[in-house]
C-alpha cells in the first residue's frame, strides 16, 4: 500500500525532479559496476535528503559512487545463505537479533571489498562481509541479497521497515485511489474527443476499457477484432459482456476468413506471428477510420511490459 514508480536509471534524474519522492530504492540487476555503460544512480539520489535502499547491484553502485570499492572476479554467490546480524538497525527491526542468523537469497558475481565513509556493517556472511550496510545519519542502506524474492522468507518485513519505519510512509495508498486518480487524468486528457480502444477480451485491455468508460462514457468505442483464432465461444462471451453487462459501445469485427486465408499454408511460427500482427493492424485501422472524431488510441498492458519494452540504453531488457 505504498505508491511507487519504476524508472530506468538513464531517466531517473527527470523522475526525481517530477516526483520529489519520499524514498528511493536502487534495484538489483545482472550488470557489473565494472562494465562500461553499466547503470549508475544520478547524484541527485544521494543529495535528495531521503532514505535510499540499494538492493544487490543497487548496493554495489551505491558503494562505488560514494567512495567504497567493488571488485570483480570473485566466486559467484547464488542461492540460499545465512547472514549474521552484527549491529542493530531499523532496517532489520523485528528480525534476527544481534548474533543471530537470518536466511536470505544471494545472486551476485562482484564483491564489495570496502564500504564508503559513514557506513557500518549491520550483517555479514562468509561470502558477503557487507551483506547489510547502513549509514544511519544519511539513512542510506544496502543489502547484498534480494529481499523481494520469496526465498528471503522475511524480506517483505525488511522492505516494510524501509518504507514505513525509516521513510515514515503511512501505507494508506490503495488501488481505489489509483482508480480515482486515473479517471480524473483521462477526463482531463481526452476532453470532448473520442477514444478508440483495441479490445482483445483479455484482462489488460478489458480493465483499460472499463476504466476509460467510467471516465468518459460513450466517448469510448471498443474495437474487438475476431481473428478466428480464439477459444470456442470466446467472441460471443466478449461481445455479450461488454455490450450487455458494461454497456460499452463495441464494434465486433469478424475477420476470421481474412486471418485464416493469410495463414493458409504457413507453418513457421515467427512467420505466422508477423502475419497475425500485420493483418490485425490492417483490420483495426480500417475500422477505427470509420469512427468520427477519434483522436486517441487506448491500449491496456502490464507495467512490467512497459518497462521491458523501453530499455534505457541497450535496446534490451533483463
Secondary structure as UniProt FT lines:
FT   HELIX           9..11
FT   HELIX           12..19
FT   STRAND          23..26
FT   TURN            33..34
FT   TURN            36..37
FT   HELIX           43..47
FT   STRAND          51..55
FT   HELIX           57..65
FT   TURN            66..67
FT   STRAND          69..71
FT   STRAND          77..85
FT   HELIX           90..92
FT   TURN            93..94
FT   TURN            98..99
FT   STRAND          101..108
FT   STRAND          111..114
FT   TURN            117..118
FT   STRAND          120..124
FT   TURN            129..130
FT   STRAND          132..135
FT   TURN            136..139
FT   STRAND          140..143
FT   TURN            147..148
FT   TURN            150..151
FT   TURN            153..154
FT   HELIX           155..160
FT   HELIX           161..166
FT   HELIX           175..190
FT   TURN            191..192
FT   STRAND          194..199
FT   HELIX           203..216
FT   HELIX           217..219
FT   STRAND          220..226
FT   TURN            232..233
FT   HELIX           234..240
FT   HELIX           241..245
FT   STRAND          250..254
FT   HELIX           256..263
FT   TURN            264..265
FT   HELIX           269..288
FT   TURN            289..290
FT   TURN            292..293
FT   STRAND          294..298
FT   HELIX           303..309
//
